[in-house]
């Protein structure tokens, strides 16, 4: 009896890309400490990213609780 084909993955290229970008943001904050969005954009070299990608990734990072704003407004990694 032949095997059935593998189930299609729900994760597409875009989902993998945003996951990678979220990781970049979190690693940058962990390595460099709390940062403003402008500093973070520089740290991850987001000026080379596709238009709007940094803002979207930053929004997801904050919404998902990966990055949290500190009392001074700088973003820090959640504990």
CORTALIN-V262409 format. One record per residue. N is the residue number from 1. SS is DSSP state (alpha for helix, beta for strand, coil for the rest). PHI is phi in whole degrees, -180 to 180 (999 if undefined). OMEGA is omega in radians with two decimals (NA if undefined). Layout:
BEGIN
n: [N,N]
ss: [SS,SS]
phi: [PHI,PHI]
omega: [OMEGA,OMEGA]
END
This chain:
BEGIN
n: [1,2,3,4,5,6,7,8,9,10,11,12,13,14,15,16,17,18,19,20,21,22,23,24,25,26,27,28,29,30,31,32,33,34,35,36,37,38,39,40,41,42,43,44,45,46,47,48,49,50,51,52,53,54,55,56,57,58,59,60,61,62,63,64,65,66,67,68,69,70,71,72,73,74,75,76,77,78,79]
ss: [coil,coil,coil,coil,coil,coil,coil,coil,coil,coil,coil,coil,alpha,alpha,alpha,alpha,alpha,alpha,alpha,alpha,alpha,alpha,alpha,alpha,alpha,alpha,alpha,alpha,alpha,alpha,alpha,alpha,coil,coil,beta,coil,alpha,alpha,alpha,alpha,alpha,alpha,alpha,coil,coil,alpha,alpha,alpha,coil,coil,coil,coil,alpha,alpha,alpha,alpha,alpha,alpha,alpha,alpha,alpha,alpha,alpha,coil,coil,coil,beta,beta,beta,coil,coil,coil,coil,coil,beta,beta,beta,coil,coil]
phi: [999,-71,-78,-75,-67,-66,-67,-68,-82,-84,-94,-96,-59,-63,-65,-66,-66,-66,-63,-63,-65,-61,-62,-61,-63,-65,-62,-64,-70,-63,-80,-115,87,-53,-139,-75,-56,-66,-64,-64,-60,-68,-61,-94,57,-69,-62,-94,-77,-58,-52,86,-67,-63,-61,-67,-63,-64,-61,-64,-62,-75,-62,-81,80,-72,-122,-129,-74,-85,-62,-91,89,-79,-86,-133,-70,-72,-85]
omega: [-3.11,3.11,3.09,-3.13,3.12,3.12,3.11,3.13,3.11,-3.09,3.12,-3.14,-3.14,3.14,3.10,-3.13,-3.14,3.08,3.09,-3.14,3.09,3.10,3.11,-3.13,-3.11,3.14,3.13,3.13,3.12,-3.10,-3.00,-3.13,-3.13,-3.05,2.99,3.07,3.14,3.10,-3.13,3.11,3.10,-3.08,-3.11,3.13,-3.07,3.08,3.11,3.13,3.05,-3.10,3.09,-3.08,-3.12,-3.11,3.14,3.14,3.12,3.11,3.12,-3.12,3.14,-3.13,-3.13,3.11,3.10,3.06,3.13,3.11,3.08,-3.12,3.13,3.13,3.11,3.14,3.12,3.12,3.09,-3.08,NA]
END
